[in-house]
Amino acid sequence: MALPLEELNLDGEVEGEEMLTERAPLKESRLYRTSFPGAVRKRAYIFDGEGNYYNKDWDLVEGRGNEFCWYHVELPKGNQNLSQSAQYLIDVLCPPLKLQDILSLVSNGPFCGHVDGALVFRVNSPGTASGKFTFRIAARVTENSVITVSLGRVPRLGFSPVGESLLSEIPSVESPNHVRGEKEKEKGGIVIREHVLEFLLTMNHSEEADNPVPKSVAKLVIHVIDTHVDHIQDIVTKLEIDLDGVEFELDRGGFALKKQMLDDRRFPKMHLDLQRLLQVIAHGEQVFPRVKEKCASKHWFAHEDISSLEELISRLRRLKENVGFIANRVTAIQAGLDSWQAEQINRKLYYLSFLSIIFLPLSIVTGVFGMNVGGVPWTEQRDPKLKDGFRNVIFLCFAVLLFVLLCFIVPAIYTRVAAWRRKREMRKSWSFNRKPFLRKSLGGEERGGYLRL
């Protein structure tokens, strides 16, 4: 178990000058260590075990008795690599944490195990830190303290006073048809605008002020995992809303909108984002069952806490199914756009072939002008025996053009006529079936008992 900073200071005073020579290299290395003031956000809480919490200094000291502490580090969503993120954690968590603790918290991929006597688990997806679908959450759990690391802000992860919650206020909607004035002041409450409502509708959870204060370390671990699952649920809900809007635009849009979506490769990119999200959920499915197994042996983990973990694992599996449904919708929309694009290409090829067929007789005519055919106008061919040659060739070209056009037109006409006859037969059958039942039955007896369907 890590020692508090006060004990470390006492040890240093007791050793005195005898340890000065041994600690001098450590001080020099500390001077050369890179410091990043303000690079990460830090939050520290202490819980009394009775449903109350207080903000505390960042000293990384564990609680005593029923008290337990929580230290959270929020890494920035920038373009930094893993080594820079590790430097951030070393700067704020060392000491008392060691290098193996830092590496277990910041590395990529799923992990769950004991490191230096503490339970460490992480769900860190690979990818750039600035990616929209890059999720990283890691925790180091002991009996009286929890240290968590997240990439970016996780909604509802922290705690705040109840009075600061927007959800506890009496709302009044701002109507665009009315001017702001005394009526809205008489109503009281806070005016909720449309974009704020749209944001709140994408949330599947409450705010920080509405979080129940955990009374044990087990409840705090469940709270951290629950907020991670809620964060994924928010992303899935936003994807569903965006996909519904895209489908609505496709139904209303025309040629330009579909071509722009194909040029932007919008749906292949969305499909890649869904695969990244599925990878995050798969990491959670690997880690959280192992967390449940390892926590079941802890005396400070109750049976109801294990049941809560099982419920969170079930939520993850349902989220995976939901993301699979969204991926199928994206694939179907992309297949529809591909078929539309193929249809446009076929139509252009059809027009091109039709134009080439129209100009085919003209090529024959140009070939005729190069032949020794009599009767060609604007020439000096005056032989009476050959005067009808050019006219006969023109008639032949016209016959070829007419034959080619008939080859295209006759099948279309036949299809139209066949469809018209089929519709006429169906209309006759429907009008016959709408006759009175008695009349149809009498007519059926005369025909031997058969009714026309």
C-alpha positions in Angstrom: 0.0 0.0 0.0 1.3 3.4 -0.8 2.5 5.5 2.1 1.0 9.0 2.8 3.0 12.0 2.0 3.2 12.9 5.7 4.9 9.7 6.6 7.3 10.2 3.7 8.2 13.6 5.1 8.7 12.2 8.6 11.0 9.5 7.3 13.0 12.1 5.5 13.4 14.2 8.7 14.5 11.1 10.7 17.1 10.0 8.2 18.5 13.6 8.2 22.0 14.1 6.8 22.7 10.4 6.6 20.4 10.0 3.5 21.4 13.3 2.0 24.0 11.9 -0.3 21.7 9.0 -1.4 18.7 11.4 -2.1 20.8 13.9 -4.0 20.6 12.1 -7.3 16.9 11.7 -6.9 16.5 15.5 -6.4 18.6 16.2 -9.5 16.5 13.8 -11.6 13.4 15.6 -10.1 14.8 18.9 -11.3 15.2 17.6 -14.9 11.7 16.1 -14.9 9.3 17.9 -17.3 6.5 19.7 -15.5 3.2 20.5 -17.2 1.3 23.0 -14.9 -2.3 23.2 -15.9 -2.0 20.5 -18.6 -4.5 18.2 -16.9 -7.6 18.7 -14.8 -7.6 17.3 -11.3 -10.4 16.6 -8.9 -10.2 15.2 -5.4 -13.0 14.2 -3.1 -13.2 12.6 0.3 -16.3 10.6 1.4 -17.2 9.9 5.0 -19.1 6.7 4.3 -22.4 8.1 5.4 -23.5 9.8 2.2 -21.5 13.0 2.4 -18.5 14.2 0.4 -16.1 17.1 0.6 -13.5 18.6 -1.8 -10.0 18.0 -0.7 -6.4 18.9 -1.6 -4.5 16.9 -4.2 -2.3 15.0 -1.8 -3.0 11.4 -2.9 -3.5 10.3 0.7 -5.8 7.3 1.4 -8.7 7.6 3.7 -8.9 6.1 7.2 -11.6 4.0 8.8 -14.8 4.4 6.9 -13.5 7.4 4.9 -12.2 6.9 1.4 -10.8 9.3 -1.2 -11.1 9.7 -4.9 -8.6 11.3 -7.2 -9.5 11.9 -10.8 -7.2 13.0 -13.6 -8.7 14.2 -16.9 -6.2 14.1 -19.8 -6.7 16.6 -22.6 -8.2 15.5 -25.9 -5.4 16.7 -28.1 -2.8 15.3 -30.4 -0.4 14.0 -27.8 0.9 10.5 -27.9 0.9 7.9 -25.2 4.4 8.9 -23.9 3.2 12.4 -23.4 0.1 11.2 -21.6 2.4 9.1 -19.4 4.4 12.2 -18.6 1.3 14.0 -17.6 0.4 11.2 -15.2 3.9 11.0 -13.8 3.8 14.7 -13.1 0.6 14.5 -11.0 0.6 11.0 -9.6 4.3 10.4 -8.7 4.9 9.9 -5.9 3.4 7.8 -4.4 2.6 5.8 -7.6 5.3 3.9 -9.3 6.2 3.5 -13.0 4.4 0.2 -13.2 1.2 1.9 -11.9 1.5 4.7 -14.5 2.0 2.2 -17.4 -0.9 0.1 -16.3 -3.2 3.2 -16.3 -2.1 4.8 -19.6 -1.4 1.8 -21.9 -3.8 0.9 -24.7 -6.1 -2.0 -24.8 -8.2 -3.8 -22.1 -6.6 -4.8 -18.8 -7.7 -6.1 -15.4 -5.4 -7.3 -12.7 -3.5 -6.6 -9.5 -0.6 -4.2 -9.7 1.4 -3.6 -6.5 -1.5 -4.8 -4.3 -4.1 -2.6 -6.0 -6.8 -3.6 -8.4 -6.2 -1.9 -11.7 -8.5 -2.0 -14.8 -8.6 0.0 -17.9 -10.7 0.3 -21.1 -8.4 2.3 -23.4 -9.2 2.2 -27.1 -6.4 2.7 -29.5 -6.4 5.7 -31.8 -5.5 9.4 -31.7 -6.4 11.2 -28.5 -8.3 13.8 -30.4 -10.6 11.2 -32.1 -14.3 11.5 -31.5 -14.6 7.7 -30.8 -11.5 7.3 -28.7 -12.5 6.3 -25.1 -10.0 5.9 -22.3 -11.0 5.2 -18.7 -8.7 3.5 -16.1 -8.9 3.0 -12.4 -6.6 2.0 -9.5 -8.7 0.7 -6.6 -7.7 0.0 -3.0 -9.7 -0.4 0.1 -9.7 3.3 1.0 -8.9 5.1 -2.2 -9.7 5.2 -5.9 -7.5 6.9 -8.6 -9.1 7.3 -12.0 -7.8 8.6 -15.4 -10.0 9.6 -18.3 -9.5 11.0 -21.7 -11.5 14.2 -21.9 -14.5 15.0 -19.9 -16.9 12.1 -18.9 -20.4 13.4 -18.3 -21.8 12.9 -14.8 -18.6 11.6 -13.4 -18.0 14.2 -10.7 -20.1 15.5 -7.9 -21.5 19.0 -7.3 -24.1 20.6 -5.0 -27.8 19.9 -5.7 -28.6 23.6 -6.2 -26.4 23.8 -9.2 -28.4 21.2 -11.2 -30.3 22.6 -14.2 -32.7 19.6 -14.1 -34.0 20.7 -10.6 -35.1 24.1 -12.0 -38.6 25.0 -13.2 -38.3 25.5 -16.9 -40.1 27.8 -19.3 -39.7 27.4 -23.0 -38.7 30.4 -25.1 -41.3 30.8 -27.8 -40.3 32.5 -31.1 -43.8 33.9 -31.5 -43.6 36.0 -28.4 -41.3 38.8 -27.4 -39.5 38.5 -24.1 -41.1 40.6 -21.5 -42.9 40.7 -18.2 -45.0 37.6 -18.9 -41.9 35.4 -18.8 -40.7 37.1 -15.7 -44.0 36.4 -14.0 -43.7 32.7 -14.8 -40.4 32.4 -13.0 -37.9 29.6 -13.7 -35.2 29.4 -16.3 -35.9 29.9 -20.0 -34.8 26.7 -21.8 -33.9 27.3 -25.4 -34.3 24.8 -28.3 -30.7 23.9 -28.7 -30.4 23.2 -25.0 -33.4 20.9 -25.1 -31.8 19.1 -28.1 -28.6 18.6 -26.1 -30.5 17.3 -23.1 -32.6 14.9 -25.2 -29.4 13.2 -26.3 -28.4 12.5 -22.7 -29.5 9.2 -21.1 -28.6 10.3 -17.6 -28.9 13.1 -15.1 -26.3 15.8 -14.2 -23.5 15.7 -11.6 -25.6 17.4 -9.0 -28.2 14.5 -9.2 -25.6 11.7 -8.6 -26.2 9.7 -5.4 -23.1 10.0 -3.1 -21.4 6.6 -2.7 -21.1 5.2 0.8 -18.3 2.7 -0.1 -15.5 2.2 -2.5 -17.6 -0.5 -4.2 -20.3 2.1 -4.9 -17.7 4.5 -6.3 -16.3 1.9 -8.6 -19.8 1.1 -9.9 -20.4 4.8 -10.4 -17.3 5.2 -12.5 -18.2 2.2 -14.7 -21.8 3.4 -14.9 -20.8 6.9 -16.2 -18.5 5.2 -18.8 -21.5 3.1 -20.1 -23.7 6.3 -20.0 -21.1 8.1 -22.1 -21.1 5.3 -24.7 -24.9 5.4 -24.7 -24.9 9.1 -25.4 -22.7 8.6 -28.4 -25.0 5.8 -29.7 -28.1 8.0 -29.2 -26.4 10.9 -31.1 -25.5 8.5 -33.9 -29.1 7.4 -34.2 -30.4 11.0 -34.3 -27.8 11.9 -37.0 -28.7 8.8 -39.0 -32.4 9.6 -38.8 -31.6 13.2 -40.1 -29.5 11.8 -42.9 -32.3 9.4 -44.0 -34.8 12.3 -43.9 -32.4 14.4 -46.1 -32.0 11.6 -48.5 -35.7 11.2 -48.9 -36.1 14.9 -49.6 -32.9 15.5 -51.5 -32.2 15.0 -55.1 -29.2 14.4 -57.4 -26.9 17.0 -55.8 -27.3 15.8 -52.2 -26.7 12.2 -53.1 -23.7 13.0 -55.2 -22.3 15.1 -52.4 -22.7 12.3 -49.9 -21.0 9.9 -52.3 -18.1 12.3 -52.9 -17.7 13.0 -49.1 -17.7 9.2 -48.4 -20.0 10.0 -45.5 -21.4 6.5 -44.9 -18.1 4.6 -45.1 -16.7 7.1 -42.6 -19.7 6.5 -40.3 -19.2 2.8 -40.7 -15.6 3.1 -39.6 -16.7 5.1 -36.6 -19.2 2.4 -35.7 -16.5 -0.2 -35.8 -14.3 1.9 -33.4 -17.3 2.1 -31.1 -17.9 -1.6 -31.3 -14.2 -2.1 -30.3 -14.7 0.1 -27.2 -17.8 -1.9 -26.2 -15.9 -5.2 -26.8 -13.1 -4.0 -24.5 -15.7 -3.3 -21.8 -17.1 -6.8 -22.3 -13.7 -8.2 -21.7 -12.7 -6.1 -18.7 -15.9 -5.6 -16.6 -16.7 -9.4 -16.1 -13.1 -9.8 -14.9 -13.6 -6.8 -12.6 -16.7 -8.5 -11.2 -14.8 -11.8 -10.6 -11.9 -10.1 -8.8 -14.2 -7.8 -6.7 -16.3 -10.8 -5.6 -13.4 -11.9 -3.4 -13.1 -8.5 -1.7 -14.7 -8.2 1.7 -15.7 -4.5 1.0 -17.7 -5.6 -2.1 -21.3 -6.5 -1.2 -23.5 -8.9 -3.1 -25.7 -6.1 -4.3 -22.7 -4.4 -5.8 -21.9 -7.6 -7.8 -25.5 -7.5 -9.1 -25.1 -3.9 -10.1 -21.9 -4.8 -12.1 -23.8 -7.6 -13.8 -26.5 -5.2 -14.8 -23.9 -2.8 -16.3 -22.4 -5.7 -18.3 -25.9 -6.5 -19.6 -26.3 -2.9 -20.7 -23.0 -3.1 -22.6 -24.3 -6.2 -24.5 -27.5 -4.4 -25.4 -25.5 -1.4 -26.6 -23.4 -3.7 -28.8 -26.6 -5.1 -30.4 -27.9 -1.6 -30.9 -24.7 -0.5 -32.6 -24.9 -3.6 -34.8 -28.4 -2.5 -35.9 -27.1 1.0 -36.7 -24.3 -0.5 -38.7 -26.8 -2.5 -40.7 -28.8 0.6 -41.4 -25.7 2.4 -42.6 -24.8 -0.5 -44.8 -28.3 -0.5 -46.3 -28.2 3.2 -47.0 -24.8 2.9 -48.6 -26.1 0.0 -50.8 -29.0 2.2 -51.9 -26.6 5.0 -52.8 -24.4 2.5 -54.7 -27.4 1.2 -56.7 -28.4 4.8 -57.4 -24.9 5.6 -58.7 -24.9 2.5 -60.8 -28.3 3.4 -62.2 -27.0 6.9 -63.1 -24.0 5.4 -64.9 -26.2 3.0 -66.8 -28.5 5.8 -67.8 -25.6 7.9 -69.1 -24.3 4.9 -71.1 -27.8 4.3 -72.5 -28.0 7.9 -73.7 -24.5 7.7 -75.2 -25.3 4.5 -77.0 -28.6 5.9 -78.3 -26.8 9.0 -79.6 -24.2 6.8 -81.3 -26.9 4.7 -82.9 -28.5 7.9 -84.2 -25.3 9.1 -85.7 -24.5 5.6 -87.2 -26.3 6.3 -90.5 -24.5 9.6 -90.7 -21.2 7.7 -90.7 -22.6 5.7 -93.6 -23.5 8.8 -95.4 -20.1 10.2 -95.0 -18.7 7.0 -96.3 -21.0 7.3 -99.3 -19.6 10.7 -100.1 -16.2 9.0 -100.4 -17.5 6.4 -102.8 -18.0 6.4 -106.5 -21.8 6.8 -106.3 -23.6 8.7 -108.9 -26.1 11.5 -108.2 -24.1 13.0 -105.3 -25.1 16.7 -105.1 -22.7 19.5 -105.5 -20.6 17.3 -107.8 -20.1 17.1 -111.6 -21.4 13.5 -111.8 -24.0 13.8 -114.6 -24.2 10.3 -115.8 -27.9 9.4 -116.3 -27.2 5.8 -115.5 -25.9 6.6 -112.0 -28.1 9.5 -111.1 -30.3 7.5 -108.6 -27.3 6.0 -106.7 -27.1 8.6 -104.0 -30.9 8.6 -103.4 -30.9 4.8 -103.0 -28.1 5.0 -100.4 -30.0 7.7 -98.5 -33.1 5.5 -98.4 -31.0 2.6 -97.2 -29.6 4.7 -94.4 -33.1 5.8 -93.4 -34.2 2.2 -93.4 -31.3 1.2 -91.1 -32.1 4.1 -88.7 -35.8 3.1 -88.6 -35.0 -0.5 -87.9 -32.7 0.4 -85.1 -35.3 2.8 -83.5 -37.9 0.1 -83.8 -35.6 -2.3 -82.0 -35.6 0.2 -79.0 -39.2 1.3 -79.2 -41.1 -1.9 -79.8 -40.0 -3.6 -76.5 -41.0 -0.5 -74.5 -44.4 -0.4 -76.3 -44.9 -4.1 -75.8 -44.2 -3.7 -72.1 -46.6 -0.8 -71.8 -49.4 -2.6 -73.6 -48.9 -5.8 -71.5 -49.0 -3.8 -68.3 -52.2 -2.0 -69.5 -53.9 -5.3 -70.4 -52.9 -6.8 -67.1 -54.3 -3.8 -65.2 -57.5 -4.0 -67.3 -58.0 -7.7 -66.4 -57.4 -7.0 -62.8 -60.0 -4.1 -62.9 -62.5 -6.4 -64.5 -61.9 -9.1 -61.9 -62.3 -6.6 -59.1 -65.5 -5.1 -60.5 -67.0 -8.6 -60.9 -66.1 -9.5 -57.3 -67.8 -6.3 -56.1 -71.2 -7.5 -57.4 -73.9 -8.6 -54.8 -73.2 -12.0 -53.3 -76.6 -13.4 -54.3 -76.1 -12.4 -57.9 -72.7 -14.1 -57.9 -74.0 -17.2 -56.3 -76.8 -17.5 -58.9 -74.4 -17.1 -61.7 -72.0 -19.6 -60.1 -74.8 -22.3 -60.0 -75.4 -21.9 -63.7 -71.7 -22.5 -64.3 -71.6 -25.6 -62.2 -70.8 -24.1 -58.8 -67.5 -22.3 -59.6 -66.9 -18.6 -58.7 -64.5 -16.5 -60.5 -61.8 -15.1 -58.2 
